[in-house]
Amino acid sequence: MMKKTLFAALALAAASPALAQSEQTAQNGGITEKVEYTDDKYKVETNHFWDNWFLTVGAGPQVMFGDHDKQIGFGKRISPALDIAVGKWFTPGIGVRLMYNGLSLKGATRWGAAHSTGEQVPGWGSGMDYSKFKYYNLRADVLFNLSNLFCGYRENRIWNSSFYAGVGYMRTWEAPTAGDITMSAGWLNSFRLCDALDANIDLRASMVDDAIDGEIGESKFDGLFSATVGLTYKFKRRGWDRSKTVTRYDQTEANAMRDRLNEMNQEVARLKEALSTAEGQQKQEVINKVIAANLIVFPIGKTTLSKEARANLQLLAEAIKAGGSNTVYTITGYADKGTGSQKTNERLSKERAEAVCDCLVNEFGVSKSQLKVEYKGGVDNMFYDNPSLSRVVITRSK
């Protein structure tokens, strides 16, 4: 069998076996190429590093939860938020993004201690002022597209729901400045507008050290909650291809092998006719001369015998058994030096020679005492400057 598998795509995102496949076949001269696509919605082609990058910009309201939430109403703590992020999806279900979010936060401060606006909070006397300060938060998130993970990848899905969690660093721009690590989690909802553009609704909660607002209260942490609306631009190349296997058949080489096999069949027929009229040693010399060299070609990296090779060996076995029982044949294995390591080529050449020997003995009844196995490892091109003709086993009589 003269087919060479060029590559088989890796399956991504966990999954059950494919239930069906579709295929395409193309003919280019003497070469036939068959492409089989899996219909398993959980299996896609591995993407390249520059595939599936995206840029997100969003804005919306945010609110801070701090030490004086009882003294100032919820509406007075709402401030604008800006999100800018760049990221990449490594699989349909898993991605990462680096995000800036910030602008300003509102709250209250006791005795004008930190970020006071100078305006008193009604009902709390002169000891409580409104506060406002600018900040930024740089954060890295890991995203999990739940739609693709649980329902399989679908390029034209209108709504994708994703959970994410991340860690970042938050710092105030104004004195008294403060900075600390933040922990965030959120729910990202993406709505497909076209191939390149999504609309997003991003709901996010973050937690940071209590001192970020310039005051230390009874709680250890302050909190942030934001709800932003934005757009995501998906750079080319975007999306994933179905997992596929490409197999190439070289008909030119197969036809050449068929011609060679026909020639051998004709030679064997001539040899049988000569054997029927020859006597003793003269008969043995004819056999030795004709079957002194026999060549079996293997696909790259393979050590198993094709059906054509076994048919070739069956004819060789018939000639050996028809000859003298004292003739010893040397089976020599080779590998292509241009591919693989020295150790791999040593193994391939040995296993190929042993495969031919085992076939002759166990399948076609040749006496093992008439066979000697050798192997040469990787060698330079031996015939017609063609490396495929160095991936062979050659049988010669001594």
PLY file of the C-alpha trace (Angstrom):
ply
format ascii 1.0
element vertex 398
property float x
property float y
property float z
element edge 397
property int vertex1
property int vertex2
end_header
0.00 0.00 0.00
1.68 3.21 -1.21
0.02 5.99 0.75
1.71 8.61 2.90
-0.08 10.47 5.64
1.07 14.07 5.64
-0.51 15.19 8.90
-3.38 14.55 11.29
-4.81 17.54 13.17
-4.78 17.54 16.97
-8.17 17.57 18.64
-8.72 20.51 20.99
-11.10 21.07 23.80
-12.01 17.62 25.13
-14.44 15.53 23.48
-16.20 12.42 22.41
-15.23 10.59 19.22
-16.53 11.92 15.95
-19.80 10.43 14.82
-19.37 11.25 11.14
-16.90 12.67 8.68
-17.02 14.47 5.37
-14.25 14.28 2.84
-12.87 16.02 -0.23
-10.62 14.52 -2.90
-8.33 16.45 -5.27
-6.23 15.14 -8.16
-2.93 16.78 -9.14
-1.14 14.83 -11.85
-0.24 11.45 -10.44
-0.96 12.52 -6.85
-4.36 12.09 -5.19
-5.01 14.06 -2.00
-7.90 13.13 0.29
-9.02 15.49 3.10
-11.33 14.05 5.78
-13.14 16.56 8.03
-14.58 15.48 11.35
-18.11 16.54 12.23
-17.30 16.41 15.95
-18.16 19.92 17.19
-15.63 19.60 20.03
-12.64 19.04 17.71
-10.93 21.87 15.86
-7.55 22.59 14.29
-4.82 24.03 16.51
-4.51 27.76 15.89
-1.28 29.67 15.34
0.12 32.25 17.75
-1.21 35.24 15.79
-4.68 33.72 15.29
-7.79 34.73 17.30
-6.50 37.93 18.92
-9.05 40.56 19.91
-9.33 44.15 21.15
-12.14 45.25 23.48
-13.28 48.76 24.46
-16.16 49.31 26.86
-17.69 51.83 29.26
-20.39 51.90 31.90
-21.22 52.56 35.54
-19.31 51.26 38.54
-19.83 51.48 42.27
-17.45 51.20 45.22
-18.26 49.36 48.47
-16.18 50.86 51.28
-16.20 51.92 54.91
-19.03 54.48 54.76
-21.69 52.82 52.65
-24.33 53.48 55.33
-23.61 57.19 55.35
-23.84 57.76 51.59
-26.52 56.44 49.26
-25.90 53.87 46.56
-26.59 56.36 43.77
-24.00 58.80 45.13
-21.31 56.12 44.82
-21.87 55.45 41.11
-19.06 56.68 38.83
-18.03 56.05 35.19
-15.75 53.15 34.26
-13.59 52.56 31.18
-12.36 49.14 29.98
-9.62 48.58 27.38
-8.38 45.01 26.82
-6.35 42.94 24.39
-6.45 39.15 24.44
-6.30 35.86 22.61
-8.40 32.68 22.48
-6.12 29.63 22.53
-9.03 27.24 22.02
-12.75 27.91 21.47
-13.21 27.49 25.22
-10.12 29.02 26.85
-8.51 32.43 26.40
-6.63 35.20 28.22
-6.78 38.96 28.16
-4.79 41.89 29.62
-7.10 44.71 30.68
-6.93 48.31 31.86
-9.95 49.60 33.71
-10.33 52.75 35.70
-11.30 56.49 35.71
-12.65 57.48 39.14
-14.40 56.19 42.25
-16.80 57.92 44.64
-17.48 57.41 48.33
-17.25 59.20 51.63
-14.41 60.11 54.01
-14.39 60.89 57.71
-13.06 64.29 58.83
-11.81 64.96 55.28
-9.05 62.41 55.81
-8.70 61.21 52.22
-9.79 62.48 48.79
-12.45 64.83 50.18
-14.42 66.91 47.67
-15.12 69.50 50.39
-18.85 68.79 50.28
-20.45 67.45 53.46
-22.67 64.39 53.46
-26.16 65.58 54.58
-27.30 64.37 57.97
-23.84 63.49 59.32
-22.56 66.88 60.38
-19.13 68.28 59.61
-17.39 64.98 60.22
-18.35 63.29 56.95
-17.47 64.52 53.40
-18.01 63.12 49.96
-14.82 61.69 48.43
-13.67 61.14 44.87
-10.35 59.91 43.49
-8.87 58.72 40.20
-7.46 55.22 39.89
-6.32 52.55 37.47
-6.44 48.79 37.62
-4.22 46.62 35.38
-5.46 43.05 35.33
-4.89 39.68 33.63
-7.92 37.43 33.20
-8.40 33.81 32.19
-11.61 33.41 30.18
-13.77 30.28 29.89
-16.31 30.32 27.06
-19.04 28.18 28.62
-21.04 28.06 25.38
-18.19 26.40 23.46
-17.02 24.22 26.37
-20.43 22.69 27.03
-22.21 23.00 23.67
-19.33 22.64 21.21
-17.78 25.21 18.91
-20.11 26.94 16.45
-18.70 29.82 14.40
-22.01 31.61 13.83
-23.40 31.35 17.38
-25.19 34.62 18.20
-24.62 34.61 21.97
-21.55 33.36 23.82
-21.47 33.31 27.61
-18.08 33.36 29.34
-16.92 33.24 32.95
-13.58 34.77 33.84
-11.33 35.33 36.83
-8.16 37.36 37.17
-5.59 39.09 39.30
-4.27 42.63 38.92
-2.79 45.71 40.51
-4.85 48.76 41.48
-3.43 52.19 42.33
-4.80 55.67 43.02
-3.49 58.59 40.98
-3.97 61.23 43.72
-2.50 61.71 47.20
-2.77 59.97 49.52
-1.74 57.35 46.95
-2.14 53.65 47.62
-1.78 50.47 45.62
-2.44 46.78 46.11
-3.30 43.47 44.46
-6.87 43.00 43.20
-8.86 39.81 42.65
-11.66 39.88 40.09
-14.32 37.62 38.65
-17.00 38.29 36.11
-19.52 37.24 33.51
-18.92 38.30 29.89
-21.77 38.10 27.39
-20.82 38.48 23.71
-23.32 39.04 20.90
-22.14 38.44 17.32
-22.65 41.42 15.00
-20.52 40.13 12.11
-17.41 38.01 11.56
-15.11 40.72 12.92
-17.25 42.46 15.55
-19.06 41.51 18.79
-21.11 43.59 21.21
-20.34 42.88 24.90
-21.99 43.17 28.29
-19.39 42.68 31.03
-20.48 42.27 34.68
-17.53 42.28 37.07
-16.81 42.22 40.81
-13.38 43.06 42.27
-11.84 43.00 45.73
-8.90 45.13 46.96
-7.26 46.05 50.25
-9.30 48.38 52.50
-6.61 51.10 52.43
-7.04 51.82 48.70
-9.41 54.75 49.43
-7.02 56.32 51.94
-8.90 55.14 55.03
-8.70 51.97 57.07
-11.98 50.79 58.55
-13.29 47.69 60.21
-13.35 45.53 57.05
-10.18 44.15 55.47
-11.27 44.76 51.89
-13.08 47.27 49.68
-15.13 46.10 46.75
-15.94 47.28 43.23
-18.78 46.30 40.94
-19.04 47.42 37.33
-21.36 46.81 34.39
-19.87 47.90 31.08
-21.11 47.76 27.50
-18.61 47.67 24.65
-17.37 46.32 21.35
-14.79 43.65 20.55
-12.86 43.62 17.29
-11.52 40.19 16.29
-8.30 40.36 14.28
-7.65 38.01 11.37
-7.15 35.12 11.34
-10.31 34.51 13.39
-12.23 31.33 14.22
-11.22 27.69 13.95
-11.26 25.06 11.20
-12.75 21.63 11.72
-10.23 18.96 12.61
-9.07 17.13 9.50
-6.76 14.39 8.26
-4.97 14.77 4.93
-3.75 11.67 3.09
-1.72 11.80 -0.12
-1.49 8.92 -2.56
1.41 8.95 -5.02
-0.03 7.06 -8.01
3.17 7.52 -10.01
5.17 5.55 -7.50
2.42 2.94 -7.17
2.30 2.46 -10.95
6.06 2.06 -11.06
5.86 -0.61 -8.36
3.11 -2.43 -10.29
5.31 -2.44 -13.40
8.18 -3.77 -11.31
5.94 -6.49 -9.86
4.79 -7.51 -13.35
8.39 -7.75 -14.49
9.20 -9.91 -11.47
6.22 -12.17 -12.20
7.44 -12.62 -15.75
10.94 -13.34 -14.49
9.63 -15.88 -12.00
7.67 -17.60 -14.76
10.83 -17.73 -16.88
12.76 -19.01 -13.89
10.28 -21.82 -13.24
10.55 -22.88 -16.84
14.36 -22.89 -16.58
14.21 -24.89 -13.35
12.09 -27.59 -14.95
14.87 -28.32 -17.51
18.01 -27.51 -15.47
19.86 -30.09 -13.37
21.43 -29.99 -9.88
23.91 -27.22 -9.29
23.15 -25.58 -12.63
19.55 -25.07 -11.44
20.77 -23.57 -8.16
23.09 -21.10 -9.92
20.23 -19.81 -12.08
18.10 -19.24 -8.99
20.87 -17.48 -7.14
21.61 -15.20 -10.05
18.00 -14.17 -10.71
16.81 -13.58 -7.14
20.08 -12.18 -5.86
18.48 -8.76 -5.31
14.94 -8.05 -4.12
13.76 -4.60 -2.91
10.85 -3.74 -0.57
10.00 -0.03 -0.08
8.53 1.30 3.20
6.67 4.59 3.83
8.53 7.18 5.89
8.71 6.25 9.57
6.90 2.90 9.03
8.02 -0.71 9.57
4.86 -2.58 8.61
4.52 -4.41 5.31
1.88 -3.37 2.79
-0.15 -5.90 0.81
1.93 -5.19 -2.30
5.11 -5.87 -0.34
3.72 -9.16 0.97
2.76 -10.20 -2.56
6.33 -9.41 -3.64
7.71 -11.49 -0.76
5.39 -14.40 -1.59
6.94 -14.59 -5.05
10.42 -14.33 -3.53
9.61 -17.14 -1.06
8.44 -19.40 -3.89
11.74 -18.83 -5.70
13.81 -19.46 -2.54
11.99 -22.71 -1.77
12.32 -23.82 -5.37
16.10 -23.31 -5.18
18.78 -25.06 -3.23
18.26 -25.44 0.51
21.91 -24.57 1.20
21.69 -21.05 -0.27
21.72 -18.31 2.39
20.03 -14.96 1.71
21.02 -11.73 3.47
18.13 -9.42 4.42
19.47 -5.87 4.93
17.37 -3.02 6.33
17.92 0.65 5.57
16.50 4.05 6.58
16.64 7.53 5.04
19.52 9.45 6.64
17.87 12.77 5.77
15.00 12.26 8.24
15.00 11.12 11.85
17.80 10.76 14.42
20.57 8.18 14.19
18.96 6.14 16.96
15.55 6.24 15.23
17.03 5.21 11.89
18.90 2.31 13.54
15.61 1.08 15.00
13.66 1.56 11.75
16.23 -0.30 9.61
16.36 -3.18 12.11
12.56 -3.51 12.46
12.10 -3.37 8.67
14.60 -6.18 8.09
13.01 -8.25 10.86
9.53 -7.65 9.37
10.67 -9.05 6.01
12.34 -12.04 7.68
9.28 -12.80 9.83
7.00 -12.61 6.78
9.16 -15.00 4.74
9.43 -17.52 7.61
6.06 -17.33 9.34
3.77 -16.49 6.43
5.42 -18.16 3.44
7.35 -21.06 5.02
10.96 -20.17 4.15
13.50 -21.94 6.38
15.01 -19.52 8.87
18.40 -21.23 8.41
18.51 -19.77 4.88
18.05 -16.17 6.09
20.50 -13.74 7.69
19.29 -10.36 9.01
21.40 -7.18 8.88
20.60 -3.48 9.20
22.55 -0.36 8.21
20.63 2.47 9.94
20.31 5.78 8.05
22.04 5.96 4.66
22.40 8.51 1.86
20.20 8.26 -1.24
20.97 4.91 -2.87
18.91 5.08 -6.08
18.12 7.96 -8.44
18.83 10.56 -5.73
15.42 9.66 -4.22
15.29 9.47 -0.40
12.13 7.29 -0.49
14.20 4.54 -2.19
16.50 4.46 0.85
13.64 3.41 3.16
13.95 -0.18 2.01
14.88 -3.77 2.71
17.12 -5.48 0.12
17.45 -9.28 -0.03
20.51 -10.76 -1.73
21.91 -14.30 -1.99
25.49 -14.87 -0.93
0 1
1 2
2 3
3 4
4 5
5 6
6 7
7 8
8 9
9 10
10 11
11 12
12 13
13 14
14 15
15 16
16 17
17 18
18 19
19 20
20 21
21 22
22 23
23 24
24 25
25 26
26 27
27 28
28 29
29 30
30 31
31 32
32 33
33 34
34 35
35 36
36 37
37 38
38 39
39 40
40 41
41 42
42 43
43 44
44 45
45 46
46 47
47 48
48 49
49 50
50 51
51 52
52 53
53 54
54 55
55 56
56 57
57 58
58 59
59 60
60 61
61 62
62 63
63 64
64 65
65 66
66 67
67 68
68 69
69 70
70 71
71 72
72 73
73 74
74 75
75 76
76 77
77 78
78 79
79 80
80 81
81 82
82 83
83 84
84 85
85 86
86 87
87 88
88 89
89 90
90 91
91 92
92 93
93 94
94 95
95 96
96 97
97 98
98 99
99 100
100 101
101 102
102 103
103 104
104 105
105 106
106 107
107 108
108 109
109 110
110 111
111 112
112 113
113 114
114 115
115 116
116 117
117 118
118 119
119 120
120 121
121 122
122 123
123 124
124 125
125 126
126 127
127 128
128 129
129 130
130 131
131 132
132 133
133 134
134 135
135 136
136 137
137 138
138 139
139 140
140 141
141 142
142 143
143 144
144 145
145 146
146 147
147 148
148 149
149 150
150 151
151 152
152 153
153 154
154 155
155 156
156 157
157 158
158 159
159 160
160 161
161 162
162 163
163 164
164 165
165 166
166 167
167 168
168 169
169 170
170 171
171 172
172 173
173 174
174 175
175 176
176 177
177 178
178 179
179 180
180 181
181 182
182 183
183 184
184 185
185 186
186 187
187 188
188 189
189 190
190 191
191 192
192 193
193 194
194 195
195 196
196 197
197 198
198 199
199 200
200 201
201 202
202 203
203 204
204 205
205 206
206 207
207 208
208 209
209 210
210 211
211 212
212 213
213 214
214 215
215 216
216 217
217 218
218 219
219 220
220 221
221 222
222 223
223 224
224 225
225 226
226 227
227 228
228 229
229 230
230 231
231 232
232 233
233 234
234 235
235 236
236 237
237 238
238 239
239 240
240 241
241 242
242 243
243 244
244 245
245 246
246 247
247 248
248 249
249 250
250 251
251 252
252 253
253 254
254 255
255 256
256 257
257 258
258 259
259 260
260 261
261 262
262 263
263 264
264 265
265 266
266 267
267 268
268 269
269 270
270 271
271 272
272 273
273 274
274 275
275 276
276 277
277 278
278 279
279 280
280 281
281 282
282 283
283 284
284 285
285 286
286 287
287 288
288 289
289 290
290 291
291 292
292 293
293 294
294 295
295 296
296 297
297 298
298 299
299 300
300 301
301 302
302 303
303 304
304 305
305 306
306 307
307 308
308 309
309 310
310 311
311 312
312 313
313 314
314 315
315 316
316 317
317 318
318 319
319 320
320 321
321 322
322 323
323 324
324 325
325 326
326 327
327 328
328 329
329 330
330 331
331 332
332 333
333 334
334 335
335 336
336 337
337 338
338 339
339 340
340 341
341 342
342 343
343 344
344 345
345 346
346 347
347 348
348 349
349 350
350 351
351 352
352 353
353 354
354 355
355 356
356 357
357 358
358 359
359 360
360 361
361 362
362 363
363 364
364 365
365 366
366 367
367 368
368 369
369 370
370 371
371 372
372 373
373 374
374 375
375 376
376 377
377 378
378 379
379 380
380 381
381 382
382 383
383 384
384 385
385 386
386 387
387 388
388 389
389 390
390 391
391 392
392 393
393 394
394 395
395 396
396 397
